[in-house]
């Protein structure tokens, strides 16, 4: 599969050319391009190289893939997960209670709004809601649920349309969308034009680079992601574009979904009752030496997975994976022994008789377990592992048979 790729030669944030390659992953797929058996070997595969800007310290890719067609057919959603729904409800309630108590007229624009599940929680609290979602299927579903959604990519043209109608928003929300943007600075400039000047906030959830390091989540380095942030680099980025972060901690860690860095920001000079939060992170994240060590740590983590799979299958154990999201796809693509897994389980497979890109493992639904007994299930969607264990218990699997790939990468179950 051929896709248009554009190469950069300067930082996505500060535009300086002082950038260094720190990590490299060879022949990596898209995370949502599942394939039929006859298309194995024809999927998109391309190197992912990760760079550090030595000026502003933003970690990023330096290639852009034309994703317009890719996102039109995108179907991934977590709207039916109890864990995700608990997070979405909490996020809406916390924002409403902390910033809009007593305010009758309030509005929210969510960019990358998926099937509208998050906006539905805000609508229950009296917000006027509007979504922007490029996927035809997801936006159609949201509109059917009375969550008004524009089937499009967020753009400057859209911003001008809002401005022409004098339309602004109290909240602009992006959950796991901001780190997909090829031009984050340009996006922030556009946000300034449509956020309410008196009581408007930008709420962003991204993957936390510090947690990627701590948990060896190399699988979050994807073609779909353009930048990777820590609290400090997020603060510097927003300050550069006339925003300041006022809170990193308004959603408790035990409510968040696995690797999650959430922050709420306001325009510089805008008053707010929210307390400012320290943005300090370990200095090790600011050095090139750290990232060289990070590369060694990633190789060790992948080796731990491969050794574990080899050991258990050599003992005659049958192993399956669980979770056909980005973590599962990218982890399997980096492993040498991924072919030793019998199949990859997904609660809602994209379609029948499909295979993962690169690793080419069959993707099946939960009912596949009724006739295909497995000894162990390796969970890639570890943020939902308690929920997954409850589901698998209905199929006769004990908690001890359901293991997190994070634990195995860290060597905790390799004895």
C-alpha positions as CSV (number, residue, x, y, z in Angstrom):
1,X,0.0,0.0,0.0
2,X,1.5,3.4,-1.0
3,X,0.8,6.5,1.0
4,X,2.1,10.0,0.5
5,X,4.8,10.8,3.0
6,X,6.2,14.3,3.6
7,X,9.5,14.8,5.3
8,X,10.4,17.7,7.7
9,X,13.7,19.2,8.5
10,X,12.8,21.4,11.5
11,X,11.0,21.2,14.8
12,X,7.2,21.0,14.7
13,X,7.0,23.4,17.6
14,X,9.9,26.0,17.5
15,X,10.9,25.5,13.9
16,X,14.6,25.2,14.8
17,X,16.7,22.8,12.8
18,X,18.7,21.6,15.8
19,X,17.1,18.1,16.0
20,X,18.7,14.7,16.8
21,X,17.4,11.2,16.1
22,X,17.1,9.3,19.3
23,X,15.0,6.2,18.5
24,X,14.3,4.1,15.4
25,X,11.7,1.4,14.7
26,X,12.0,-0.4,11.3
27,X,9.1,-1.2,9.0
28,X,6.2,-0.2,11.2
29,X,2.5,-0.4,10.2
30,X,-0.5,1.8,10.8
31,X,-2.3,0.8,13.9
32,X,-5.8,0.5,12.3
33,X,-5.0,-1.1,8.9
34,X,-6.3,-4.6,9.4
35,X,-5.9,-6.8,6.3
36,X,-7.4,-9.8,4.6
37,X,-5.3,-12.9,4.1
38,X,-4.8,-12.2,0.4
39,X,-3.5,-8.8,1.3
40,X,-0.7,-10.0,3.6
41,X,2.5,-8.4,2.5
42,X,0.7,-5.5,0.8
43,X,0.1,-3.4,3.9
44,X,1.8,0.0,4.6
45,X,5.2,-0.5,6.4
46,X,7.6,2.3,7.0
47,X,10.3,3.2,9.5
48,X,9.4,5.3,12.5
49,X,12.2,7.6,13.6
50,X,11.9,9.6,16.8
51,X,13.7,12.9,17.2
52,X,14.5,15.3,20.0
53,X,14.5,19.1,19.4
54,X,17.6,20.3,21.3
55,X,16.1,23.8,21.5
56,X,12.6,23.3,22.9
57,X,13.0,19.6,24.0
58,X,9.9,18.4,22.2
59,X,10.1,14.7,21.2
60,X,8.6,14.1,17.7
61,X,8.5,12.4,14.4
62,X,9.9,14.2,11.3
63,X,7.6,12.5,8.7
64,X,3.9,13.1,8.0
65,X,1.7,10.5,6.3
66,X,-1.4,11.7,4.4
67,X,-4.0,10.4,6.8
68,X,-7.1,11.9,5.2
69,X,-8.3,8.7,3.6
70,X,-7.2,6.6,6.5
71,X,-9.3,8.5,9.0
72,X,-12.4,8.5,6.8
73,X,-12.7,4.7,7.4
74,X,-11.5,4.8,11.0
75,X,-13.7,2.8,13.3
76,X,-11.9,2.6,16.7
77,X,-14.0,3.6,19.7
78,X,-14.0,2.7,23.4
79,X,-17.5,4.1,24.0
80,X,-19.0,0.8,25.3
81,X,-16.2,0.1,27.9
82,X,-17.3,0.6,31.5
83,X,-13.8,1.8,32.3
84,X,-13.9,4.4,29.5
85,X,-17.4,5.5,30.4
86,X,-16.4,6.1,34.0
87,X,-13.5,8.3,32.9
88,X,-15.7,10.2,30.5
89,X,-18.3,10.9,33.1
90,X,-15.6,11.9,35.7
91,X,-13.9,14.3,33.2
92,X,-17.2,16.0,32.4
93,X,-18.2,16.4,36.0
94,X,-14.8,17.6,37.2
95,X,-14.7,20.3,34.4
96,X,-18.2,21.4,35.1
97,X,-17.8,21.6,38.9
98,X,-14.4,23.3,38.8
99,X,-15.0,25.9,36.1
100,X,-18.7,26.3,35.3
101,X,-20.7,26.0,38.6
102,X,-23.8,28.1,38.3
103,X,-23.2,29.0,34.6
104,X,-26.3,28.3,32.6
105,X,-25.0,28.9,29.1
106,X,-21.9,26.8,28.4
107,X,-20.5,25.1,25.3
108,X,-17.9,22.5,24.2
109,X,-16.2,21.6,20.9
110,X,-14.5,18.2,20.9
111,X,-12.0,17.6,18.1
112,X,-11.7,14.0,17.3
113,X,-15.0,13.3,19.0
114,X,-15.3,9.6,17.8
115,X,-18.9,8.3,18.4
116,X,-19.9,11.1,20.6
117,X,-19.7,9.2,23.9
118,X,-17.7,11.9,25.7
119,X,-19.9,14.7,24.4
120,X,-22.9,12.9,25.6
121,X,-21.6,13.2,29.2
122,X,-21.2,17.0,28.8
123,X,-24.7,17.3,27.2
124,X,-26.2,15.6,30.3
125,X,-24.6,18.5,32.3
126,X,-26.3,21.2,30.2
127,X,-23.5,21.9,27.7
128,X,-24.2,22.8,24.1
129,X,-22.1,20.2,22.3
130,X,-20.5,20.0,18.9
131,X,-18.1,17.3,17.6
132,X,-15.6,17.2,14.8
133,X,-14.8,13.7,13.5
134,X,-13.3,12.7,10.2
135,X,-14.6,9.1,10.3
136,X,-17.8,8.7,8.3
137,X,-19.0,5.8,10.5
138,X,-18.3,7.3,13.8
139,X,-19.7,10.8,13.0
140,X,-22.9,9.2,11.5
141,X,-23.4,7.2,14.7
142,X,-22.9,10.3,16.8
143,X,-25.4,12.3,14.8
144,X,-27.9,9.4,15.1
145,X,-27.5,9.7,18.9
146,X,-28.4,13.4,18.7
147,X,-24.8,14.5,19.3
148,X,-24.2,17.1,16.6
149,X,-21.0,16.2,14.8
150,X,-19.2,17.7,11.7
151,X,-17.8,14.9,9.5
152,X,-14.5,16.7,8.7
153,X,-11.0,17.4,9.8
154,X,-10.5,20.4,12.0
155,X,-9.0,23.2,9.8
156,X,-8.4,26.9,9.5
157,X,-11.4,26.9,7.1
158,X,-13.6,25.6,9.9
159,X,-12.3,28.2,12.3
160,X,-13.2,31.0,9.8
161,X,-16.7,29.5,9.5
162,X,-17.0,29.7,13.3
163,X,-15.7,33.3,13.4
164,X,-18.1,34.3,10.6
165,X,-21.0,33.1,12.8
166,X,-19.4,34.7,16.0
167,X,-19.4,31.2,17.4
168,X,-17.0,30.4,20.3
169,X,-16.7,27.8,22.9
170,X,-16.1,27.6,26.7
171,X,-14.2,24.3,26.2
172,X,-12.2,23.0,23.3
173,X,-11.4,19.3,24.1
174,X,-9.0,16.8,22.6
175,X,-8.6,13.4,24.1
176,X,-5.7,11.5,22.4
177,X,-6.0,13.7,19.4
178,X,-3.6,16.6,20.0
179,X,-0.6,14.3,19.7
180,X,-1.8,13.3,16.2
181,X,-1.7,16.9,14.9
182,X,1.1,17.6,12.4
183,X,1.2,21.3,13.2
184,X,0.4,21.7,16.9
185,X,1.4,25.4,16.9
186,X,-0.9,26.3,14.1
187,X,-3.7,24.4,15.9
188,X,-3.2,26.4,19.1
189,X,-3.2,29.7,17.1
190,X,-6.6,28.7,15.7
191,X,-7.9,27.7,19.1
192,X,-7.3,31.1,20.4
193,X,-9.7,32.5,17.9
194,X,-12.7,30.3,18.9
195,X,-12.2,29.9,22.7
196,X,-14.4,32.2,24.8
197,X,-12.3,35.1,25.9
198,X,-13.8,35.5,29.3
199,X,-14.3,31.9,30.4
200,X,-12.7,29.6,27.9
201,X,-10.4,26.6,28.4
202,X,-8.4,24.2,26.3
203,X,-8.5,20.6,27.7
204,X,-6.0,18.1,26.3
205,X,-5.2,14.4,27.0
206,X,-2.1,12.9,25.4
207,X,0.2,10.0,26.1
208,X,2.7,10.9,28.8
209,X,6.3,10.5,27.6
210,X,7.5,10.1,31.2
211,X,5.1,7.1,31.6
212,X,6.2,5.8,28.2
213,X,9.7,5.6,29.7
214,X,8.7,4.1,33.0
215,X,6.5,1.4,31.5
216,X,8.6,0.7,28.3
217,X,5.6,1.6,26.2
218,X,7.6,1.9,22.9
219,X,4.3,0.7,21.2
220,X,3.0,4.3,21.5
221,X,5.6,5.5,19.0
222,X,3.3,5.3,15.9
223,X,3.0,6.9,12.4
224,X,-0.2,8.4,13.7
225,X,1.5,10.3,16.5
226,X,3.5,13.5,15.7
227,X,4.6,14.7,19.2
228,X,5.3,13.2,22.6
229,X,5.0,15.4,25.7
230,X,5.9,15.6,29.3
231,X,4.4,18.1,31.8
232,X,7.3,20.4,31.2
233,X,7.4,20.2,27.4
234,X,3.6,20.6,27.3
235,X,3.9,23.8,29.4
236,X,6.6,25.2,27.2
237,X,4.6,24.4,24.1
238,X,1.4,26.1,25.3
239,X,3.3,29.1,26.7
240,X,4.8,29.7,23.2
241,X,1.3,30.1,21.8
242,X,-0.2,32.3,24.5
243,X,-1.7,29.6,26.8
244,X,-0.8,28.6,30.3
245,X,-1.6,25.3,31.9
246,X,-3.5,25.7,35.2
247,X,-4.0,22.1,36.2
248,X,-2.5,18.7,35.5
249,X,-4.4,16.9,38.3
250,X,-8.1,17.5,38.0
251,X,-8.7,13.8,37.2
252,X,-7.3,11.3,39.6
253,X,-4.8,8.7,38.4
254,X,-7.0,5.7,39.2
255,X,-9.7,7.1,36.9
256,X,-7.4,7.8,33.9
257,X,-7.0,5.3,31.1
258,X,-3.6,3.7,31.3
259,X,-0.9,6.2,30.0
260,X,-2.7,9.5,30.3
261,X,-1.4,13.1,30.7
262,X,-4.4,15.5,31.1
263,X,-4.1,19.2,31.4
264,X,-6.4,22.2,31.2
265,X,-5.1,25.6,30.0
266,X,-6.3,29.1,29.7
267,X,-5.2,32.2,27.8
268,X,-2.4,34.1,29.4
269,X,-3.9,36.8,31.6
270,X,-7.3,35.2,31.8
271,X,-8.5,35.0,35.4
272,X,-9.4,31.6,36.9
273,X,-10.2,30.1,40.3
274,X,-8.1,27.0,39.5
275,X,-4.8,26.7,41.4
276,X,-1.6,26.5,39.4
277,X,0.2,23.1,39.5
278,X,4.0,22.5,39.4
279,X,5.2,21.3,36.0
280,X,8.5,19.9,37.2
281,X,9.7,16.5,35.7
282,X,12.9,14.6,36.3
283,X,15.9,16.3,34.6
284,X,16.8,13.0,33.0
285,X,14.0,13.6,30.5
286,X,15.9,16.7,29.2
287,X,19.1,15.0,28.1
288,X,20.1,13.2,24.9
289,X,21.9,10.7,27.2
290,X,18.6,9.7,28.6
291,X,17.1,8.8,25.2
292,X,20.1,6.7,24.3
293,X,19.4,4.7,27.5
294,X,15.8,4.6,26.6
295,X,16.7,2.8,23.4
296,X,18.6,0.1,25.3
297,X,15.7,-0.2,27.7
298,X,13.2,-0.7,24.9
299,X,15.3,-3.5,23.3
300,X,15.5,-5.2,26.7
301,X,11.7,-5.0,27.1
302,X,11.1,-6.5,23.6
303,X,13.6,-9.3,24.4
304,X,11.7,-10.0,27.7
305,X,8.5,-10.5,25.7
306,X,10.1,-12.7,23.1
307,X,11.8,-14.8,25.8
308,X,8.5,-15.2,27.7
309,X,6.6,-16.3,24.6
310,X,9.3,-18.7,23.6
311,X,9.5,-20.2,27.1
312,X,5.8,-20.8,27.5
313,X,5.1,-22.1,24.0
314,X,8.1,-24.5,24.3
315,X,6.4,-25.8,27.4
316,X,3.4,-26.6,25.3
317,X,1.3,-23.6,26.3
318,X,-1.1,-21.9,23.9
319,X,-1.1,-18.1,24.1
320,X,-3.3,-15.5,22.7
321,X,-3.2,-11.7,22.8
322,X,-6.0,-9.4,23.8
323,X,-6.4,-5.9,22.4
324,X,-6.2,-5.0,18.7
325,X,-5.6,-1.3,19.4
326,X,-2.3,0.6,18.8
327,X,-0.5,-1.1,21.8
328,X,-1.2,-4.6,20.5
329,X,-0.4,-3.8,16.8
330,X,2.8,-2.0,17.5
331,X,4.1,-4.4,20.1
332,X,3.5,-7.4,17.9
333,X,5.2,-5.6,15.0
334,X,8.3,-5.1,17.1
335,X,8.5,-8.7,18.4
336,X,10.4,-11.6,16.7
337,X,8.1,-14.3,18.2
338,X,4.7,-12.7,17.6
339,X,3.8,-15.6,15.2
340,X,3.8,-17.9,18.2
341,X,0.6,-16.4,19.4
342,X,-2.5,-18.3,18.3
343,X,-4.6,-15.3,17.6
344,X,-5.4,-11.8,18.9
345,X,-8.7,-11.2,20.6
346,X,-10.7,-8.0,20.2
347,X,-14.0,-7.2,21.9
348,X,-15.3,-5.6,18.7
349,X,-13.3,-6.8,15.7
350,X,-13.3,-4.5,12.7
351,X,-14.6,-7.4,10.5
352,X,-14.4,-11.1,10.0
353,X,-11.3,-13.0,8.9
354,X,-8.9,-10.1,9.3
355,X,-5.2,-10.1,10.2
356,X,-2.9,-7.7,12.0
357,X,-0.6,-5.6,9.8
358,X,3.0,-6.6,9.8
359,X,2.7,-9.5,12.4
360,X,-0.2,-11.1,10.4
361,X,-2.0,-12.7,13.3
362,X,-5.7,-13.5,13.0
363,X,-8.0,-11.1,14.9
364,X,-11.0,-12.8,16.5
365,X,-13.9,-11.9,18.8
366,X,-14.5,-13.2,22.3
367,X,-16.8,-16.0,21.1
368,X,-13.8,-17.6,19.4
369,X,-12.7,-18.8,22.9
370,X,-15.7,-21.1,23.1
371,X,-14.2,-23.5,20.7
372,X,-10.5,-22.6,20.9
373,X,-9.0,-23.2,24.4
374,X,-6.0,-21.1,25.3
375,X,-3.7,-21.5,28.3
376,X,-2.7,-17.8,28.8
377,X,-4.0,-14.5,27.4
378,X,-1.5,-11.6,27.1
379,X,-3.3,-8.3,27.5
380,X,-2.1,-5.3,25.5
381,X,-5.0,-3.0,26.6
382,X,-3.7,-3.1,30.1
383,X,-5.6,0.0,31.2
384,X,-8.8,-2.1,30.9
385,X,-7.3,-5.3,32.4
386,X,-9.7,-5.6,35.4
387,X,-12.6,-5.2,33.0
388,X,-11.1,-7.7,30.6
389,X,-10.5,-10.2,33.4
390,X,-14.2,-10.0,34.3
391,X,-15.2,-10.6,30.7
392,X,-12.8,-13.6,30.3
393,X,-14.0,-15.1,33.6
394,X,-17.3,-15.6,31.8
395,X,-15.4,-17.9,29.4
396,X,-13.8,-19.9,32.2
397,X,-10.5,-18.0,32.5
398,X,-8.9,-17.3,35.9
399,X,-7.2,-14.0,36.6
400,X,-3.9,-15.8,36.8
401,X,-4.2,-16.8,33.1
402,X,-4.7,-13.2,32.1
403,X,-1.4,-11.2,32.1
404,X,-0.4,-7.7,31.3
405,X,2.3,-7.3,28.7
406,X,3.7,-4.4,30.7
407,X,4.5,-6.7,33.6
408,X,6.2,-9.2,31.2
409,X,8.3,-6.5,29.5
410,X,9.5,-5.4,32.9
411,X,10.6,-9.0,33.6
412,X,8.1,-9.4,36.4
413,X,6.7,-12.7,35.1
414,X,9.7,-14.2,33.4
415,X,10.9,-16.4,36.2
